[in-house]
């Protein structure tokens, strides 16, 4: 037993601080982090941490005795749900999009997540997103009843490719003119000292969020998440891990060449998928259809989708055509990767009820037949369950489970 007051909370930072370099201490921290991400049974903790059942059982018992963990009643010894006891700390996730920043924050022992979003112009200074993010982090954490001093981790998803070995930016989204180079962690750690900061591509972290808290809860070995908005990105989850590729560029589906003689893309190539079905192109098609008529065109992809759902024939046709092209692109990707499930997210995910059938029909037409053979669990195409919260939620959970401790 410990000498703390019975109801006094543990400090999450202290629990996650490296006291020794022993394997036992590392396993202990890994298990605590897993339960902070999501409470679960010892079986699910073992699946998440890749530790043996014996190790899980020993550490869980030890932490229950200390009061760090609480085990709820359930059927069977390993069917009992393990959750945090009185532990004080906040986890933060940030998603940076082309024109907005979203922050998610929650106490490490709570289920409810606080979200905040601020919009800004895509043509603004490349540092504006950082200033907005810092302010939003502090404001959102305070809404949880905690302060910035209680933050244990910050995950940041940005529209750029991140080298998985160095965390340095290898390539910024071609649709942005921002000067984003070097290691983005440096800026955050200047504002939030002694807080581990994990940075990754925003589509990768949205995929992770959907895998841990959304569609992936059904259990999938491989999941392809497509973030379709102004740009088209994707994240691939294999065995619970994000697949990034050598330079962190894996998943740049928007730059899949669909027409080598097509429109020049801002990446410098021709006929990229984004030039055909990116948000700017879809809005342009609607404006072209309405040119010369006294009809207001939608000014955003969200309003285009709303009008399509309301029966606007032009908006519906533009989205339907985009879905067919998306299906063709996904057929090419799936022929290479053969995932169990494809998740449509981003702003186009809001129109999943209009698009999924068309996407799947196009995939069936162009993909290998075995992909959809009913005898062999055909690939499923579904809409995102987390919607616009996927990126920030994934950033929060991914950073929380990465063991980058501050030495004692």
BELBELBEL-V664244 format. One record per residue. RES is the residue in three letters. BURIAL is I if it has 9 or more other ideal C-beta (glycine too) atoms within 8 Angstrom, else O. Layout:
# BELBELBEL-V664244
[[RES;BURIAL] [RES;BURIAL]]
This chain:
# BELBELBEL-V664244
[[UNK;O] [UNK;O] [UNK;O] [UNK;O] [UNK;O] [UNK;O] [UNK;O] [UNK;O] [UNK;O] [UNK;I] [UNK;I] [UNK;I] [UNK;I] [UNK;O] [UNK;I] [UNK;I] [UNK;I] [UNK;I] [UNK;O] [UNK;O] [UNK;O] [UNK;O] [UNK;O] [UNK;O] [UNK;I] [UNK;I] [UNK;I] [UNK;I] [UNK;I] [UNK;I] [UNK;I] [UNK;I] [UNK;I] [UNK;I] [UNK;I] [UNK;I] [UNK;I] [UNK;O] [UNK;O] [UNK;I] [UNK;I] [UNK;I] [UNK;I] [UNK;O] [UNK;I] [UNK;I] [UNK;O] [UNK;I] [UNK;I] [UNK;O] [UNK;I] [UNK;O] [UNK;I] [UNK;O] [UNK;I] [UNK;I] [UNK;I] [UNK;O] [UNK;I] [UNK;I] [UNK;O] [UNK;I] [UNK;I] [UNK;I] [UNK;O] [UNK;I] [UNK;I] [UNK;I] [UNK;I] [UNK;O] [UNK;I] [UNK;O] [UNK;O] [UNK;O] [UNK;O] [UNK;O] [UNK;O] [UNK;O] [UNK;O] [UNK;I] [UNK;I] [UNK;I] [UNK;I] [UNK;I] [UNK;I] [UNK;I] [UNK;I] [UNK;I] [UNK;I] [UNK;I] [UNK;I] [UNK;I] [UNK;I] [UNK;I] [UNK;I] [UNK;I] [UNK;I] [UNK;I] [UNK;O] [UNK;I] [UNK;I] [UNK;I] [UNK;I] [UNK;I] [UNK;I] [UNK;I] [UNK;I] [UNK;I] [UNK;I] [UNK;O] [UNK;O] [UNK;O] [UNK;I] [UNK;I] [UNK;I] [UNK;I] [UNK;I] [UNK;O] [UNK;O] [UNK;I] [UNK;O] [UNK;I] [UNK;O] [UNK;O] [UNK;O] [UNK;I] [UNK;O] [UNK;I] [UNK;I] [UNK;I] [UNK;O] [UNK;I] [UNK;I] [UNK;I] [UNK;O] [UNK;I] [UNK;I] [UNK;I] [UNK;I] [UNK;I] [UNK;I] [UNK;I] [UNK;I] [UNK;I] [UNK;O] [UNK;I] [UNK;O] [UNK;O] [UNK;O] [UNK;I] [UNK;I] [UNK;I] [UNK;I] [UNK;I] [UNK;I] [UNK;I] [UNK;I] [UNK;I] [UNK;I] [UNK;I] [UNK;I] [UNK;I] [UNK;I] [UNK;O] [UNK;O] [UNK;O] [UNK;I] [UNK;O] [UNK;I] [UNK;I] [UNK;O] [UNK;I] [UNK;O] [UNK;I] [UNK;I] [UNK;I] [UNK;O] [UNK;O] [UNK;O] [UNK;I] [UNK;O] [UNK;O] [UNK;I] [UNK;I] [UNK;I] [UNK;O] [UNK;O] [UNK;I] [UNK;I] [UNK;O] [UNK;O] [UNK;I] [UNK;O] [UNK;O] [UNK;I] [UNK;I] [UNK;I] [UNK;I] [UNK;I] [UNK;I] [UNK;I] [UNK;I] [UNK;I] [UNK;I] [UNK;I] [UNK;I] [UNK;I] [UNK;I] [UNK;I] [UNK;I] [UNK;I] [UNK;I] [UNK;I] [UNK;I] [UNK;I] [UNK;I] [UNK;O] [UNK;O] [UNK;O] [UNK;I] [UNK;O] [UNK;I] [UNK;I] [UNK;I] [UNK;I] [UNK;I] [UNK;I] [UNK;I] [UNK;I] [UNK;I] [UNK;I] [UNK;I] [UNK;I] [UNK;I] [UNK;I] [UNK;I] [UNK;I] [UNK;O] [UNK;O] [UNK;O] [UNK;O] [UNK;I] [UNK;I] [UNK;I] [UNK;I] [UNK;O] [UNK;O] [UNK;I] [UNK;I] [UNK;O] [UNK;I] [UNK;I] [UNK;I] [UNK;I] [UNK;I] [UNK;I] [UNK;I] [UNK;I] [UNK;O] [UNK;O] [UNK;O] [UNK;I] [UNK;O] [UNK;O] [UNK;I] [UNK;O] [UNK;O] [UNK;O] [UNK;I] [UNK;I] [UNK;I] [UNK;I] [UNK;I] [UNK;I] [UNK;I] [UNK;I] [UNK;I] [UNK;I] [UNK;I] [UNK;O] [UNK;I] [UNK;I] [UNK;I] [UNK;O] [UNK;I] [UNK;I] [UNK;I] [UNK;O] [UNK;O] [UNK;I] [UNK;O] [UNK;O] [UNK;O] [UNK;O] [UNK;O] [UNK;O] [UNK;O] [UNK;I] [UNK;O] [UNK;O] [UNK;I] [UNK;O] [UNK;I] [UNK;I] [UNK;I] [UNK;I] [UNK;I] [UNK;I] [UNK;I] [UNK;O] [UNK;O] [UNK;O] [UNK;O] [UNK;I] [UNK;I] [UNK;I] [UNK;O] [UNK;I] [UNK;I] [UNK;I] [UNK;O] [UNK;I] [UNK;I] [UNK;I] [UNK;I] [UNK;I] [UNK;I] [UNK;I] [UNK;I] [UNK;I] [UNK;I] [UNK;I] [UNK;I] [UNK;I] [UNK;I] [UNK;O] [UNK;I] [UNK;O] [UNK;I] [UNK;I] [UNK;I] [UNK;I] [UNK;I] [UNK;I] [UNK;I] [UNK;I] [UNK;I] [UNK;I] [UNK;I] [UNK;O] [UNK;I] [UNK;I] [UNK;O] [UNK;I] [UNK;I] [UNK;I] [UNK;O] [UNK;I] [UNK;I] [UNK;I] [UNK;I] [UNK;I] [UNK;I] [UNK;O] [UNK;O] [UNK;I] [UNK;I] [UNK;O] [UNK;O] [UNK;O] [UNK;I] [UNK;I] [UNK;O] [UNK;O] [UNK;O] [UNK;O] [UNK;O] [UNK;O] [UNK;I] [UNK;O] [UNK;I] [UNK;I] [UNK;I] [UNK;I] [UNK;O] [UNK;I] [UNK;I] [UNK;O] [UNK;I] [UNK;I] [UNK;I] [UNK;I] [UNK;I] [UNK;I] [UNK;I] [UNK;I] [UNK;I] [UNK;I] [UNK;I] [UNK;I] [UNK;I] [UNK;I] [UNK;I] [UNK;O] [UNK;I] [UNK;O] [UNK;O] [UNK;O]]
